[in-house]
Amino acid sequence: MSKDLKKIYLYVGVIMAVLVVGVSYAYFTAGIQSETSTSINATGGVMKINYSGGASINLSGVYPRDEVWATKTITVTGNNTSAANMYYKLRLVIDSNTFVTSDPLQYELVSTNTSKNGTVIASKAKTNLTASVDLGTGNFVQANNAKHTYSLKIYYPKKTTAQNSNQGAAFSAHVEITAVNG
């Protein structure tokens, strides 16, 4: 094999490596941007999201009690300039959960159609929280600054049986909102 052919193979290899790294980096940064964004472009307009205290929920030192352990208020504001409905999906994504599945945390979702525009995600009664959960889909119709407000509550309720298996357990999650097609 000649030296020129070896150089060509070396250059092609280096170019391929740079391309793979570049494409991987572009994909990763695109994913990061959608996770941290506080506004979403959707068919018909733009939605702005406001989380009380950020999108994350972190719990430690939790013990059984009937009161709420964490409340995350989420306000979605829709500006829809077209006749098309503008849909979004709300999801609670668990990042880490060391609570045993036989004695889980619970969540509750309280929904308010603050501006009486479109459809909010239905409220949900206390439900066991063992995996990430799609909370539902809402939408806005043509409007300016229409608001949907959600209160997501996390509980660790008392039971009549021993709950020692969760001593020292921790929980972390984040709320995700994405635009969806109707």
Residue pairs with C-beta under 8 A, 6 or more apart in sequence:
34 178
35 174
35 176
37 49
38 48
38 49
38 50
39 46
39 47
39 48
39 49
40 46
40 47
40 49
40 88
40 177
40 178
40 179
41 179
42 86
42 87
42 88
42 179
43 82
43 84
43 86
43 179
43 181
43 182
44 80
44 81
44 82
44 83
44 84
44 85
44 86
44 142
45 78
45 79
45 80
45 81
45 82
45 86
45 140
46 78
46 79
47 76
47 77
47 78
47 79
47 86
47 88
47 140
47 177
47 179
48 76
48 77
48 79
49 74
49 75
49 76
49 77
49 177
50 74
50 75
50 77
51 72
51 73
51 74
51 175
52 71
52 72
52 73
52 74
53 72
55 174
55 175
55 176
56 172
56 173
56 174
57 70
57 72
57 152
57 154
57 171
57 172
57 173
57 174
57 175
58 170
58 171
58 172
59 69
59 70
59 105
59 154
59 170
59 171
59 172
60 170
60 171
62 69
62 105
62 156
62 166
62 169
62 170
62 171
63 156
64 156
64 157
64 158
64 159
64 163
65 156
65 157
65 158
66 155
66 157
66 158
67 155
68 153
68 154
68 155
69 105
69 154
69 155
69 156
70 153
70 154
71 151
71 152
71 153
71 154
72 151
72 152
72 153
72 175
73 149
73 150
73 151
73 152
74 90
74 149
74 150
74 151
74 152
74 175
74 177
75 114
75 147
75 148
75 149
75 150
76 88
76 138
76 147
76 148
76 149
76 150
76 177
77 145
77 146
77 147
78 86
78 117
78 118
78 140
78 143
78 145
78 146
78 147
78 148
79 143
79 144
79 145
79 146
80 86
80 140
80 141
80 142
80 143
80 146
81 142
82 142
83 142
84 182
85 118
85 139
85 140
85 141
85 182
86 118
86 139
86 140
86 141
86 179
87 137
87 138
87 139
87 179
87 180
87 181
87 182
88 137
88 138
88 139
88 177
88 178
88 179
88 180
89 134
89 136
89 137
89 177
89 178
89 179
89 180
90 121
90 134
90 135
90 136
90 137
90 138
90 150
90 175
90 176
90 177
91 132
91 133
91 134
91 135
91 175
91 176
91 177
91 178
92 107
92 129
92 132
92 133
92 135
92 152
92 173
92 174
92 175
92 176
93 132
93 173
93 174
93 175
93 176
94 129
94 131
94 132
94 171
94 172
94 173
95 172
95 173
95 174
96 170
96 171
96 172
97 105
97 129
97 130
97 170
97 171
97 172
97 173
98 166
98 168
98 169
98 170
98 171
99 105
99 156
99 166
99 169
99 171
100 165
100 166
100 169
101 130
102 165
103 159
103 163
103 165
103 166
104 128
104 129
104 130
105 128
105 129
105 154
105 155
105 156
105 171
106 126
106 127
106 128
106 129
106 154
106 155
106 156
106 157
107 124
107 126
107 127
107 129
107 133
107 152
107 153
107 154
107 155
108 124
108 125
108 126
108 127
108 152
108 153
108 155
109 121
109 123
109 124
109 135
109 150
109 151
109 152
109 153
110 123
110 150
110 151
110 153
111 120
111 121
111 122
111 123
111 138
111 148
111 149
111 150
112 120
112 148
112 149
112 150
112 151
113 119
113 120
113 148
114 147
114 148
114 149
115 143
115 145
115 146
115 147
115 148
117 140
117 141
117 143
117 146
117 147
118 138
118 139
118 140
118 141
118 143
118 146
118 148
119 138
119 139
120 138
120 148
120 150
121 135
121 136
121 137
121 138
121 148
121 150
122 136
124 135
124 136
126 155
126 157
127 133
129 154
132 173
135 150
135 152
137 180
138 148
139 182
140 146
140 148
152 175
154 171
156 166
